Amino acid sequence: MLVEVRLRPGIADPAGATVEAALPALGFTDVGEVRMGKAIRLAVEAPDEDAARRRVEQLCQRLLANPVIEEAQVWVSPGEDL
């Protein structure tokens, strides 16, 4: 499973702003609106995909994301172990 954690819209993103400011100097003048986040891969023992997703969503709420300023999205790849 993959969890993507990113700042909520409207929350300042200093890391994203730093990367965005450096882009023109590197020749990337066509890239903008950079937002940084984190990706977390994990395996979950569960009877099915729905149970695994619910468990990881609980994990996000309690540990992986700060619900005040961040949002998390859970992805399950086809054929991937839960």
N, C-alpha and C positions, 0 to 999 in steps of 0.2 A: 504494500500500500504506500501511497505517497500523500503527504500532507504538505500543502503550500500555505504558508503563513505570510500575510502581507498587512501593511498598515491600512487602516480604514481610510476611505476618501476624506480629504480635508485635514488629515493629520500630516504635519510637516515631516518630510523625509530627507534629512541632511545627507545621508549616504547617497541617495538617488540624485540629489542636487549636485553633489561633488562629481559623480560620474558624468552627469549631463553637462556640467561645465567643462569637463576635459575632452568631450567628444569632438568639438570643432578642431582642436589642436591636433587630433589624430586623424583628421580627414573625414570624420563622420558627421557632416553637416546636415544630413537628412534623417537623423535620429533624434528623438526628443521625448518628453514626458516620461523620463526614467523613474521608476519606482523600484526600490530594493525590497527583498523579502528573504525568506529562508525556505528550503525544501527539506523535508524529513522523510526518509524511507524506513519502513518498519514492517515486520511480519507479525501477524496476529493469529492466534489459534482460536477459531470460532467455527460453529457448525455450518454457517453460510455467509454469503457476502453482506447481507443486511445486518446480521449480528456483529460482524467484524467492523462495518462502517459505524454502527452505533457506539461500539466500544472505543474506536479511535476518536469519534466526535467527543465522547466524554473525556478522553485523554487531552484533547485540544483545549477544552473548557477549563480543565483543572491544572494543566501544566504547560502545554506547548505554545499557547497563545494567550496574550493578555486581552481579554474580551473588551476592555475599555478602549484600546487603541488599535487592536489587530483583529483581523478576521482570518479564518482558516477554511480551506477547502480540502476535502478528502477525495482522492482518486484511487480507483482500483483498475489496474490494467488487465485486459482479457488474458487468461491463461496464467496470470500471476498468482503465486501462493497468497492466501489471505493471511 
